[in-house]
Amino acid sequence: MKTFLVNYNHGGERYALELRASDAEDAKARLNSLLYGRVCGEVAIKLPAPLGPFASLICSVRNVFGR
């Protein structure tokens, strides 16, 4: 998978988001599918993969003590 950059305008401002796809045509197809998407929530934290088993521990501690 490759990462493609998608630019869009909203409220007079320009924004960008990253879209993972296998190629440019796949990225365009995925962008067209966004019409049917929904917002699932806010990203609270991103943990790097090398943390391994510590990632679940960090998430559990964060969930116990709130956001």
Steps between C-alpha positions, in 0.01 A plus 500: 500500500608853424394824665330763283431859598148637449444877509162663556351838592260560787383830645749698293795296630704233324549163670668169417460141605694183431336213317653150485454320166680262269525750210359832376187340354431321828551831684242668274253216559553522876453877489167450321400258778553768764159641407355198682740519795439630850702657778570230760671713763807698588847346494625536858846350460715325241747245626799391290501131408838425666334536842355151451333370819553834674247662265207311653627581849520870417148493352362320804656748741369790295150350499504451878605859574278660235581737225 
